[in-house]
């Protein structure tokens, strides 16, 4: 199929920016150029997908494992990147 990323506890393969978990294609969300416009140094035409997020690849207790695939394609004069986001702290799960 593609490049094997993990064998155990589950088999994860990557083929053409698509993740397969135990042989089945995993659903993905994609970030587009339009969604990235406020993070870019200059305007870039088009609305192509810039990177892919595969959520819930694996779950252990209260920890969810996700994978982000970032193709090596430029965004204008910049390297491809993620948009970024903020996680609220769950009370009782972190010290600080």
VENGI-V264576 format. One record per run of one state. SS is the DSSP state (~ for helix, > for strand, _ for the rest). FROM is the first residue (numbers start at 1). TO is the last residue. If there is no record, write none. Layout:
BEGIN
ss->SS from->FROM to->TO
ss->SS from->FROM to->TO
END
This chain:
BEGIN
ss->_ from->1 to->2
ss->> from->3 to->6
ss->_ from->7 to->11
ss->> from->12 to->15
ss->_ from->16 to->17
ss->> from->18 to->21
ss->_ from->22 to->23
ss->> from->24 to->25
ss->_ from->26 to->28
ss->> from->29 to->32
ss->~ from->33 to->39
ss->_ from->40 to->48
ss->> from->49 to->60
ss->_ from->61 to->62
ss->> from->63 to->69
ss->_ from->70 to->74
ss->> from->75 to->75
ss->_ from->76 to->77
ss->> from->78 to->78
ss->_ from->79 to->96
END
